[in-house]
Amino acid sequence: MPRMNMPRWGPSVTVAAVIEDQGRYLLVEEHTPEGLRLNNPAGHLEPGESPAQGVVREALEETARPFTPEALVGVYLARFERPARAGRAAEDITYLRFAFCGSVGEAVPGQALDEGIVRTLWLSLDDVRATVMRHRSPLVLRCIEDHAAGIRHALDVVVTDASVMGPRAPG
């Protein structure tokens, strides 16, 4: 049955960095409406950028460290339902996450962490598993588990057409 005059559904597109060094994963602790939560360095894709550019930007903003993507770990779809609260409507959001693994450099002197980020921390895989109740999303552990299992895809699997980078049409 055709769905005429119904708004088109669209997921919220995010990018995430899975950063591992000597068996420990770099996570961020951040303020959320649900309290302090742990997350991969991650955020929303912005207009005019490829997913790889977005994850470089987000990792720097959230960790103060330059990130170099080396492979795509996976593309994930997850739904989050936030109940209504005082003065706020309920939310039903589907996230489409591109998770990249790679390496980070040293912290950039003077680079502040993004608003809401309390700190960065390095956790072993066992520690990440033990803190699952504090994860912002079920995708935090899933992306790390996939990375630990050796899942890697070439960066060129994600193609960004040049039209994304071009000038935006008015209106």
HUCORVEN-V486243 format. One record per pair of residues at least 4 apart in sequence whose C-alpha atoms are under 7 Angstrom apart, sorted by the first residue. I is the first residue (numbers start at 1). J is the second residue. If there is no record, write none. Layout:
i	j
I	J
I	J
//
This chain:
i	j
11	94
11	95
11	96
12	94
12	95
12	96
13	44
13	45
13	95
13	96
13	97
14	42
14	43
14	44
14	45
14	95
14	96
14	97
14	98
15	42
15	43
15	44
15	45
15	51
15	54
15	55
15	97
15	98
15	99
16	40
16	41
16	42
16	43
16	55
16	97
16	98
16	99
16	100
17	40
17	41
17	42
17	55
17	59
17	99
17	100
17	101
18	40
18	99
18	100
18	101
18	102
18	144
19	25
19	26
19	101
19	102
19	103
20	24
20	25
20	26
21	25
23	124
24	122
24	123
24	124
24	125
25	122
25	123
25	124
26	120
26	121
26	122
26	123
27	38
27	39
27	40
27	41
27	120
27	121
27	122
28	38
28	39
28	40
28	41
28	117
28	119
28	120
28	121
29	36
29	37
29	38
29	39
29	117
29	118
29	119
29	120
30	36
30	37
30	38
30	116
30	117
30	118
31	35
31	36
31	37
31	116
31	117
32	36
32	37
37	134
37	135
37	136
38	134
38	135
38	136
39	135
39	136
39	140
40	140
41	58
41	59
41	62
42	55
42	58
42	59
43	58
45	51
45	54
46	54
48	164
48	165
49	53
49	54
49	164
49	165
50	54
50	160
51	55
51	98
52	56
52	69
53	57
54	58
55	59
56	60
56	67
56	68
57	61
58	62
59	63
59	65
59	66
59	67
60	64
60	65
60	66
60	67
61	113
61	114
62	113
62	114
62	117
63	113
63	120
64	107
64	108
64	111
64	112
64	113
65	104
65	105
65	106
65	107
65	108
66	104
66	105
67	102
67	103
67	104
67	105
68	102
68	103
68	104
69	100
69	101
69	102
69	103
70	101
70	102
70	155
71	100
71	101
71	102
71	152
71	153
71	154
71	155
72	99
72	100
72	101
72	152
72	153
72	154
72	155
73	99
73	100
73	101
73	146
73	147
73	151
73	152
73	153
74	98
74	99
75	97
75	98
75	99
76	96
76	97
76	98
77	94
77	95
77	96
77	97
78	94
78	95
78	96
79	93
79	94
79	95
80	92
80	93
80	94
81	91
81	92
81	93
82	90
82	91
82	92
83	90
83	91
84	88
84	89
84	90
85	89
99	143
113	117
123	127
123	128
124	128
125	129
126	130
127	131
128	132
128	141
129	141
131	135
135	140
138	142
139	143
140	144
141	145
142	146
143	147
144	148
145	149
146	150
146	151
147	151
153	157
160	164
162	166
//
